[in-house]
């Protein structure tokens, strides 16, 4: 039997789409709520495409205490859970989320899962192209609606794993162990720290498949549960996902683990490394200079380096050419190749 999510992506206008559309589902479930209850839930969970608001802020708007707003939130969700049509409203979503969890090894980062579902909806309901400013606002609205539905209404089957020393907030299947994923995560971080280098996605996947922890639990990383894997390459080709769709789709379990790991991150060039490394998350001008030169592959004038730093938008800080020049002069990692032009000393090796 063809995987439901794969069929929906393939057919685009699948009749099942209406049963996955998080915005339509929430609108239907909210029909029996009072206006104040709808507003509290909408603000708390960012259902208008914004960030979720605090109890205090919502209380000020409604002239209520924080505790009273919290009570309204809890009671409103309980009211939804008692609706006769709840089961039929979320059955497709539940089936697809459980299928995705199994395909991704039983654990999937919360934002990664929400991004997949949001992009699926945007792909099927393709009224806006990705370059339109409204696209991101709509995708964020889907993201927040899915978060509300999954985190608050699918609690019988799923468990939200809070942020830990190993993983970012993630969803897992209740009562199913993830020891093999924790072991592989530890093994991967240990090897990256020993090798002291960043990796492309392809290189990191290759490294993962060579690790002792991977080979020890190989059956759990190779779809041993018999699940029909969904071909959602088209979804992964969205600009939301920084890597090639074909690579992600064919390495779902390992790529999902990479996304969920707390101390592993990608830099602006798509390279993976330890989260606090300057080459992964550049904090200083010097970190940014090094990355620019490394990926340019040849010497640059200091004014061009400053320009490229600002074009990359590593953060909200603007690089000043004079500051860049000072850093180049003071750090022996850089060498002067001609007037005002600098390269990496390591290129001489």
C-alpha positions, 0 to 999 in steps of 0.5 A: 500500500502506497504511503499516504504522505507520499501519495499526497505529495505526488498527487498535489490536490489529494482529497486527503489534504483537507484532513491534513490541513492544520488551519482547517482542522483547528478552525473546525475544532474551535467552532464550539469555543467562546470568542475569548477562549479562541483568542487565548489559544490563538495568542498562546500558540501563535495561530495567526502566524506570530510568535506565541504570547505570554500569559501576562501579555494576554492577561493585560489585553483581557484584563485578567490575571496570568493564572486566569488566562492559564485556566482558560487555556487548560479548560479550552483544550479540555473542551476540545478533547471532549468533542465528538468529532475530534477523532475523525478530525485528527486521524489523518494527521495522527497516521501521518505523524506516526508514519513519519516518526517510524520512518525517522527512527522513532525520534524527530526534532519538533521544528523539523517535523513541523517544517515537513508538515508545513511545507507539505501543506504549502506544496499541495495548496500551492497558491503562493510561490516560495519567493512571495513575502506572504509565503513565509507568513503562511508557512509559519501559520501552518507551523504553529497550527501543527504544533498546537495539534500535535503537542496538545491533542496527540498526547496519547501516542506521542511524547514531547522530549524536552530539551536535554544535553543530547537533543533539542525539543523533539517528538518520540513515540510513547513507550518506545526506546531511543537508546540506540539514537542516544548512543549514536549521537554520543559516538558521532560527537566524540568522533567530530571532536577528535577529528576537529573539522567540519563536514559536508552533509554527505561526509557526515552521513558517511562518517555516521555509517562507519561508527561502531554505534551505527553498525551495532544497531544497523537493523534499527537504522535501516527501516527494519520495522517494515514501514513503507517509506514516503518519497517526499523528495519534493518537500525536502527541495523547499528552501526551508531545508538547506540540503539536497532533497534526494540526500535527505529523503534517502537518509531520513533516520540519520538526517533526522538525528543530525537535526535533533542533536543539540550540540551539532549544527550547520553553518551558513555554508551547510557544513556541520560541526560542534555548535560552539565552534567559531567555524560553525557559529561565528561570533567574532569578526575573526571567525567570519573572516576565516570562513569567508576566505576558506570558502572563497578559496583564494585571497581577497582584499580586506574591503571585499572580505568585509563586504562578503561578511555583510552579504552572508548575514552571519548575524545582525552586526555590520562588519567594518572594513577597518576592523577587518583589516586590523584582525587580518594584520594581528592574526598569524592565520592570515598572510598578506599576498599583495597590497591590502589582499590577504589569504590563509596561511594554511594554503601554503602547506 
